[in-house]
Amino acid sequence: MDSLDKLRALCDAATPGPWEVDGSGIYSKVIHKDYGRPWLVSGQVYPNDGDFIAAARTALPALIELCEALEKKDAARDGYVWKDPAKSKIEWLAEYKAATAAVEAAQKNLENI
């Protein structure tokens, strides 16, 4: 398991996000199905720490998505450069365009945090 897989597993195991700071606690914006109110993630945090933790819950998955999209874009570019005879130029171009679109989408997700 590489670093991105480990980080993705941490994100997947955490309380659903996005999170927000409310008073001295951090809450999930997702309503708990059994209790009908937001999940308390952590109580009694310093405001600056709470802001960081809440932002990281949304930013980390977006950063992982961007890293994975960049890896795919690099692989598509490298595949064309090395000219695998099993793929046509059109197939490589389609892969590269799809990877580029994924990178742009991931960057927009980060801008919206």
PyMOL commands that set and color helices and strands:
alter all, ss='L'
color gray80, all
select helices_A, chain A and resi 3-13+47-82+89-111
alter helices_A, ss='H'
color red, helices_A
select strands_A, chain A and resi 19-22+25-31+38-42
alter strands_A, ss='S'
color yellow, strands_A
deselect
rebuild
show_as cartoon
